[in-house]
Amino acid sequence: MNEENKEPETPENTGEGDISKLAKETASANAAAERMEKAKEELDAATAQARLGGITEAGQVQEVKKEETALEYKDRIMSGKKVDG
């Protein structure tokens, strides 16, 4: 056949036009939003559980004050240092 007699090829209409692309992008964005919302809920639940369990965010341990011995007390009083508190 001659190239002049050939009809130009037209793309087949698959039904996936601009609206379909928009719908796919919207569905993808909605799915991402749902995943983020679920992750936030899980983080909130874990944070609440940690607070109820007495765990601090920084993982700090309460400092235990050393009990002062009689000798240390005498030395502190004799030196004239002020008492904290």
JORAHU-V192426 format. One record per helix or strand. SS is the DSSP state (hx for helix, st for strand). FROM is the first residue (numbers start at 1). TO is the last residue. Records with the same first field share a line. If there is no record, write none. Layout:
BEGIN
SS->FROM-TO, FROM-TO
END
This chain:
BEGIN
hx->18-52, 70-79
END
